[in-house]
Amino acid sequence: MPATGPRLREPLKRIRPIWTSALLLMVAGVLWVSTASSSVGAAQDPSDSNPFSAHPPLWRVLNYKASKLFITASTTVTLEVDAKAPNDLYTPQSEELKSQAPVPAARINHGLILESETLGRRSREHVLFDAGDGTAVQRHKRRFGGKGYSKKHRFSDGGVSVLRSSPGEAPSNADEKDWTHHQEAFFPLTAADGCTAVVDPAQIFYLLSASNLEKPGDAFEVCVFSKRVFGLLRAEVTALSERKTSYQLDGRPIDEKSRVIAISLTSSTLEGQAEDEKIELIGLEGDLEVFLDVDSRVPVEICGDHSKMGSVSVRLVDAKTSKTSR
């Protein structure tokens, strides 16, 4: 049977496969590694304790675009190496949430920033995480415009605390710190769910690049929190092939057939979660297919269903590596 890579939970007998998505998108406790033939509780190979260290990403900025009919969507993904906790790191305030122990800020060492625009609507997501095993610490999403809002997720062993803010009585263009409407909520995760760590969908850009996915059958599974539900996201290599690509790499045109790793992204909700909620990554929902360049390990294309455009391919148009982004 094919080998299975890093996993974040027990076998899938408690999972109902009802939705999938990435981006991712988008898309991060200790992961544990098993094979498809491994039994529950089998001893872990010490070399697998850091599953996302096989290929430290060299890319720093990725620009993607998708278009269909008269609609265009764009996303810029920026990787922060050696990231630090911000001064405004969200700390839950309500009595119910204070009892939850957040993932320590000291675990933050990487960050991802996703800036997207579709039909004139702009958003920005900032995810802070531990690159060693993918554990997410905080996600902050800001939607700009007439119905702008801010949403912060603070991850803990027992679940995710969420703070949603909006201008309220303040002017719509007021600084976020001056907004007057705030609402907190907590989404619990029990030991029975089997997740020892949880990631954000946006982290899929990093996890795919950094993982040891190389040949058909290679796979990993991670617990993920998105849109008020916890799920299991599975990435599996389905083929090695060639794909036409056209983008700029550090200012150099790449217009050729590139060797790529085809990866399927599928997801399932954990038992007891809302069945009508879906994970979303850069506007894409449902089963996704990602094509990862063999040499640079950059996702050059993501295919899936977009909420505004239907079935669409999101293609890389520009990439900068650590050589040019300093």
C-alpha positions as CSV (number, residue, x, y, z in Angstrom):
1,M,0.0,0.0,0.0
2,P,1.3,3.6,-0.6
3,A,3.0,5.3,2.2
4,T,1.1,8.0,4.1
5,G,3.0,11.1,5.4
6,P,2.4,13.4,8.4
7,R,-0.9,13.1,10.1
8,L,-2.6,15.1,12.8
9,R,-5.3,12.8,13.9
10,E,-6.4,9.2,14.4
11,P,-7.8,7.0,11.5
12,L,-10.8,8.3,9.5
13,K,-13.5,6.1,11.0
14,R,-15.0,9.3,12.7
15,I,-14.9,11.4,9.6
16,R,-17.7,12.1,7.2
17,P,-16.4,13.2,3.8
18,I,-18.7,15.9,2.7
19,W,-16.6,18.8,1.6
20,T,-13.1,19.7,0.5
21,S,-11.1,22.8,-0.4
22,A,-7.9,24.5,-0.2
23,L,-6.5,27.5,-0.1
24,L,-6.0,28.3,-0.3
25,L,-6.1,29.5,-0.7
26,M,-5.7,28.3,1.7
27,V,-4.6,27.1,3.9
28,A,-0.9,24.9,11.1
29,G,0.7,20.4,18.8
30,V,2.8,17.8,17.2
31,L,2.2,15.9,13.9
32,W,2.7,12.2,13.9
33,V,3.6,10.1,10.9
34,S,2.2,6.8,10.0
35,T,2.0,4.5,7.0
36,A,-1.2,3.2,5.5
37,S,-0.4,-0.2,7.0
38,S,0.5,1.2,10.4
39,S,-1.7,0.4,13.4
40,V,-3.0,3.0,15.9
41,G,-0.4,3.7,18.6
42,A,2.5,2.4,16.5
43,A,5.9,3.7,17.5
44,Q,6.9,6.9,15.7
45,D,10.1,7.2,13.7
46,P,12.2,10.0,15.4
47,S,13.1,11.3,11.9
48,D,9.4,12.1,11.3
49,S,9.1,14.4,14.3
50,N,9.5,17.5,12.0
51,P,7.6,16.5,8.9
52,F,7.6,19.9,7.2
53,S,11.4,20.4,7.1
54,A,12.1,18.2,4.0
55,H,12.2,21.2,1.7
56,P,12.5,24.6,3.3
57,P,10.7,26.9,0.8
58,L,13.0,29.3,-1.2
59,W,10.1,31.4,-2.4
60,R,9.1,34.6,-0.6
61,V,6.4,36.2,-2.8
62,L,3.9,34.4,-5.1
63,N,1.4,36.3,-7.4
64,Y,-1.6,34.4,-8.8
65,K,-4.4,35.4,-11.2
66,A,-7.5,33.7,-12.4
67,S,-10.0,35.0,-15.0
68,K,-13.2,33.8,-16.5
69,L,-15.7,35.7,-18.6
70,F,-15.4,39.3,-17.3
71,I,-14.3,38.4,-13.8
72,T,-10.6,38.6,-12.6
73,A,-9.3,37.5,-9.3
74,S,-5.7,38.0,-8.0
75,T,-3.9,36.9,-4.9
76,T,-0.4,37.7,-3.5
77,V,1.1,35.3,-1.1
78,T,4.1,36.5,1.0
79,L,6.1,34.2,3.2
80,E,7.6,35.7,6.4
81,V,10.7,33.8,7.7
82,D,11.7,34.4,11.3
83,A,8.4,36.1,12.0
84,K,7.7,37.4,15.5
85,A,4.5,37.9,17.6
86,P,2.9,41.3,16.9
87,N,2.1,43.7,19.6
88,D,-1.6,43.3,19.0
89,L,-1.7,39.5,19.3
90,Y,-5.2,38.6,20.2
91,T,-5.8,37.5,23.8
92,P,-9.4,36.3,24.6
93,Q,-11.2,38.5,27.1
94,S,-14.5,36.8,28.0
95,E,-14.5,34.7,31.2
96,E,-15.3,31.5,29.2
97,L,-12.4,32.0,26.8
98,K,-9.8,33.0,29.4
99,S,-9.7,29.4,30.7
100,Q,-8.3,28.3,27.3
101,A,-4.6,28.2,27.1
102,P,-3.6,29.7,23.7
103,V,-0.7,28.3,21.7
104,P,2.3,30.2,23.1
105,A,3.4,33.3,21.1
106,A,7.0,32.0,21.5
107,R,6.1,29.2,19.0
108,I,5.7,31.8,16.2
109,N,8.5,31.6,13.7
110,H,6.9,31.9,10.3
111,G,4.0,33.9,8.8
112,L,2.0,34.0,5.6
113,I,0.2,37.1,4.2
114,L,-2.5,36.6,1.6
115,E,-3.8,39.8,-0.2
116,S,-6.7,39.1,-2.5
117,E,-9.0,41.1,-4.8
118,T,-12.1,40.0,-6.7
119,L,-14.7,42.3,-8.3
120,G,-13.1,45.2,-6.4
121,R,-13.4,43.6,-3.0
122,R,-10.1,43.4,-1.1
123,S,-9.1,41.3,1.8
124,R,-5.9,40.6,3.7
125,E,-5.1,37.5,5.8
126,H,-2.1,37.2,8.1
127,V,-1.4,33.7,9.6
128,L,1.3,33.2,12.2
129,F,2.5,29.6,12.8
130,D,5.2,27.2,13.9
131,A,6.9,25.9,10.8
132,G,8.2,22.8,12.5
133,D,4.9,21.0,12.6
134,G,2.5,23.5,11.1
135,T,0.7,24.5,14.3
136,A,-1.2,27.7,13.8
137,V,-1.0,30.4,16.5
138,Q,-3.1,33.2,15.1
139,R,-5.0,34.2,11.9
140,H,-6.1,37.8,11.3
141,K,-8.4,38.5,8.3
142,R,-9.4,42.0,7.3
143,R,-12.1,42.7,4.7
144,F,-12.0,46.2,3.2
145,G,-14.9,48.2,1.8
146,G,-18.4,49.2,2.7
147,K,-19.1,46.1,4.8
148,G,-15.6,45.7,6.1
149,Y,-14.8,43.6,9.1
150,S,-11.9,42.0,11.0
151,K,-11.8,38.5,12.3
152,K,-9.0,37.1,14.5
153,H,-8.6,33.4,15.3
154,R,-6.4,32.4,18.3
155,F,-5.6,28.7,18.4
156,S,-5.4,26.6,21.6
157,D,-5.2,23.0,22.6
158,G,-8.9,23.0,23.4
159,G,-10.2,24.8,20.2
160,V,-10.2,28.2,18.6
161,S,-11.2,31.6,20.0
162,V,-12.7,34.0,17.5
163,L,-13.0,37.8,17.8
164,R,-15.1,39.4,15.1
165,S,-15.0,43.2,14.9
166,S,-16.7,45.8,12.7
167,P,-17.0,49.6,12.7
168,G,-20.3,49.7,14.5
169,E,-21.0,53.3,15.4
170,A,-17.6,54.4,14.1
171,P,-17.2,55.7,10.6
172,S,-16.6,53.0,8.0
173,N,-13.1,54.4,7.3
174,A,-12.1,54.5,11.0
175,D,-9.0,52.8,12.1
176,E,-9.7,49.2,13.3
177,K,-8.6,50.1,16.9
178,D,-11.5,52.6,17.0
179,W,-14.2,50.2,16.0
180,T,-17.0,49.7,18.5
181,H,-18.7,46.4,17.7
182,H,-16.9,43.3,18.9
183,Q,-18.1,39.7,19.4
184,E,-16.2,36.7,20.8
185,A,-17.0,33.1,20.3
186,F,-15.2,29.8,21.1
187,F,-15.2,26.6,19.0
188,P,-14.2,23.6,21.0
189,L,-12.0,20.7,20.0
190,T,-12.0,17.7,22.3
191,A,-9.4,15.0,22.8
192,A,-11.8,12.5,21.2
193,D,-11.4,14.4,17.9
194,G,-7.8,13.2,17.7
195,C,-6.2,16.4,16.6
196,T,-2.9,17.3,18.3
197,A,-2.4,20.4,16.2
198,V,-4.6,22.5,13.9
199,V,-3.6,24.6,10.8
200,D,-5.2,27.4,8.8
201,P,-6.1,26.7,5.2
202,A,-3.7,29.5,4.0
203,Q,-0.8,27.4,5.3
204,I,-1.3,24.9,2.5
205,F,1.1,27.0,0.3
206,Y,3.8,26.5,2.9
207,L,3.0,22.9,3.8
208,L,3.0,21.6,0.3
209,S,6.3,23.3,-0.6
210,A,8.0,22.2,2.7
211,S,6.7,18.6,2.8
212,N,8.2,15.4,1.5
213,L,5.6,14.9,-1.1
214,E,7.5,13.7,-4.1
215,K,6.0,10.6,-5.8
216,P,2.6,9.1,-6.4
217,G,1.1,7.7,-3.1
218,D,3.0,10.2,-0.9
219,A,0.4,11.9,1.4
220,F,-0.1,13.9,4.6
221,E,-3.2,14.8,6.6
222,V,-3.7,17.8,8.8
223,C,-6.5,19.0,11.0
224,V,-7.8,22.4,9.8
225,F,-10.2,25.1,11.1
226,S,-12.1,27.2,8.7
227,K,-15.5,28.9,8.7
228,R,-16.4,27.7,12.2
229,V,-15.7,24.0,11.6
230,F,-12.9,21.6,12.1
231,G,-12.0,19.2,9.4
232,L,-9.3,16.9,8.0
233,L,-7.4,18.0,5.0
234,R,-5.6,15.4,3.0
235,A,-2.9,16.1,0.4
236,E,-1.9,13.2,-1.8
237,V,0.4,12.9,-4.9
238,T,-1.6,11.5,-7.8
239,A,1.0,11.8,-10.6
240,L,4.2,13.2,-12.0
241,S,3.8,15.0,-15.3
242,E,4.6,18.0,-17.4
243,R,2.4,21.2,-17.5
244,K,2.6,24.3,-19.6
245,T,3.6,27.3,-17.4
246,S,4.1,30.9,-18.0
247,Y,5.4,33.2,-15.2
248,Q,8.3,35.3,-14.1
249,L,10.8,33.8,-11.6
250,D,13.0,36.5,-10.1
251,G,12.4,38.6,-13.2
252,R,13.3,35.7,-15.6
253,P,10.6,34.6,-17.9
254,I,9.5,30.9,-17.5
255,D,7.5,29.9,-20.6
256,E,7.8,26.2,-21.0
257,K,6.6,22.8,-20.0
258,S,7.6,22.3,-16.4
259,R,7.9,19.0,-14.5
260,V,5.2,19.1,-11.9
261,I,3.8,17.0,-9.0
262,A,0.0,16.7,-9.2
263,I,-1.5,16.8,-5.8
264,S,-5.1,16.3,-4.8
265,L,-6.6,18.2,-1.9
266,T,-9.6,16.6,-0.3
267,S,-11.2,17.4,3.1
268,S,-13.8,16.0,5.5
269,T,-15.6,17.5,8.5
270,L,-15.0,16.0,11.9
271,E,-17.9,14.2,13.5
272,G,-20.5,16.7,14.9
273,Q,-19.4,19.6,12.8
274,A,-21.8,21.6,10.6
275,E,-22.2,19.8,7.3
276,D,-23.0,22.9,5.2
277,E,-19.7,24.7,6.0
278,K,-16.8,24.4,3.6
279,I,-13.1,25.2,3.8
280,E,-12.1,28.0,1.5
281,L,-8.7,28.9,0.1
282,I,-8.3,32.0,-2.0
283,G,-11.9,31.8,-3.0
284,L,-11.8,28.1,-4.1
285,E,-14.0,25.4,-2.6
286,G,-14.5,21.7,-3.2
287,D,-11.9,19.2,-4.3
288,L,-8.8,20.9,-5.5
289,E,-5.8,19.9,-7.6
290,V,-2.5,21.6,-7.1
291,F,0.5,21.4,-9.5
292,L,3.8,21.8,-7.6
293,D,6.9,22.5,-9.7
294,V,9.4,19.7,-9.1
295,D,12.5,21.9,-9.0
296,S,11.3,25.1,-7.2
297,R,8.5,23.4,-5.2
298,V,6.3,26.4,-6.0
299,P,2.6,25.8,-6.6
300,V,2.3,26.9,-10.2
301,E,-1.4,26.2,-10.6
302,I,-4.5,25.5,-8.4
303,C,-7.7,24.1,-10.0
304,G,-11.1,24.1,-8.3
305,D,-14.5,25.8,-8.0
306,H,-14.6,29.6,-7.3
307,S,-17.6,31.1,-5.6
308,K,-17.9,33.8,-8.4
309,M,-16.4,32.1,-11.5
310,G,-17.3,28.4,-11.1
311,S,-14.6,25.9,-12.3
312,V,-11.4,27.8,-12.7
313,S,-7.6,27.5,-12.7
314,V,-5.6,29.9,-10.6
315,R,-2.2,30.3,-12.2
316,L,1.1,31.7,-11.0
317,V,2.2,34.8,-12.8
318,D,5.2,35.9,-10.8
319,A,7.5,34.5,-8.1
320,K,10.3,35.9,-6.0
321,T,12.7,33.8,-4.1
322,S,15.0,34.7,-1.1
323,K,17.6,35.8,-3.6
324,T,15.6,38.8,-4.8
325,S,13.2,39.6,-1.9
326,R,15.8,40.8,0.5
